[in-house]
Amino acid sequence: MDNTLHNGQDQRLTKDYILVTVAAAAYLLHMLRNITELYAVIPLVISATCCLFYLSKKIKVDSTGCCALIIFILIYFLPIFYSFLWYPNESYMVSFGRYLYIIPFVFLCIYAISNIAVFLYLLKLYSAFIVLGGFSIFYQIVFGPISWFPDASEREGLVRFSSLAGSLTAYGIFAGLALPIIYFIFENKFIRLFSLFTVLIAMLCTLQKAAIVNIALFLIFLFLSGAVINKLKIIGFVVFILPIAVFTFYYLDVSYVVATVDNILRLKEGSGASDVSFSQSILDRMWLLPSQLYNLHGLEGMIYGVGMVGGSGTLGFPEYPMAHNGVFDLLFIGGILNLLAFSAMVFFVLFRLKKLKRYCSPYGFPLKVLKVSLFVYLLLLVNMIFAGPLHVQPYGGVMFYAITVFICLRREEIKKFALGTHT
């Protein structure tokens, strides 16, 4: 009887692994749409098809979290109707496709990520694609641009390359989300160190301010949440190892690393003359860039939302100015209601993570899983403020909804895992 039960559980887990792998990989390989436009619909079709395998499955979910998720999704759909009220003459086929792109994957998460093992597997799968994206940057540095990637550009006299993760600015943001996953969840020490080294170097090679900021945020989160011994390790890394590494890179004139550090710290005379300063870039995203949307759509547009046009280039309207600020993007897409719904969803997840933490033993693996979820969530939110609505993009959406759905719906599963009663 027990063997039959375990065999049934193993078969269900195997199915979950396979379907999650196929669907997530389809989204994480979204750059293939540059080879054929047909690929743009493949992730949606694959995720929707995978959901069909669960039609007869009864799922147990947390009722409070389920209600919160339903309300969030319903409000998420409202800007579609706002679009026709504000800009009825625009063509919305592309923008609706981008806005709803990740939704089939959300429903797959509801069915497939019913077990802590599947959740951890998806986090590792995401990190594996980030490592692969790092190698796509290294390849281009050595052999030149990949023809079906977005065009390269120049900064600090060096070429900036896009990656498998997306545009020029994608890797520095989305690779940061993989750092806590690799650090805490990867069991094999060699694979963990190799993956961390690959991702960190690739982030530096993007010549992005966001890459440096995400690395710094990761170290800060580790310091604030770790044991005393870990705090000492981080202090030692920042005070001793990092300065020595930077000095070594400068001495050896490792061009991409030197240019990235110069771009942030302005260590060389005339450094960054072709680019705005780090502080100015932050200030621009706080109001200067969003103010262009305010001038275009007005106060009513910010209060009620104007629909897809409010998302500008992110949602397929590059002719409209971009806010480069996720808060204002949410406002101009769906108004105050949209921002409140997103904020409420985020606070619900963070509050639940805090509540679940009390069931975990100090420094045990369940606590690490909750820490990873918290770190990834916070990194995603911080980056949204200065980058835009990352949860509508493939890499950001996979991480945001995987964590949101699992924490909202699987409270008892996580509780059993934390208490050691998980089977």
Buried (B, 14 or more C-beta within 10 A) or exposed (E): EEEEEEEEEEEBBEBBBEBBBBBBBBBBBBBBBBEEEEBBEBBBEBBBBBBEBBEEEEEEBBEEBBEBBEEBBEBBEBBBEBBEEBBEEBEBEEBBBBBBBBBBBBBBBBBBBBBBBBBBBBBBBBBBBBBBBBEBBBBBBEEEBBEEBBEBEEBBEBBBBBBBBBBBBBBBBBBBBBBBBBBBBBEEEEBBEBBBEBBBBBBBBBBBBBBBBBBEBBBEBBBEBBEEEEBEBBEEBBEEEEEEEBEEBBEEEBBBBBBBBBBBEBEEEEBBEEBEEBEEBBEBBBEEBBBBBBEBBEEEBBEBBBBBBBBBEBBBBEEBBBBBBBBBBBBBBBBEBBBEBBEBBBEBBBEBBEEBBEBBEEEEBBBBBBBBBBBBBBBBBBBBBBBBBBBBBBBBBBBBBBBBBBBBBBBEBBBBBBEEEBE
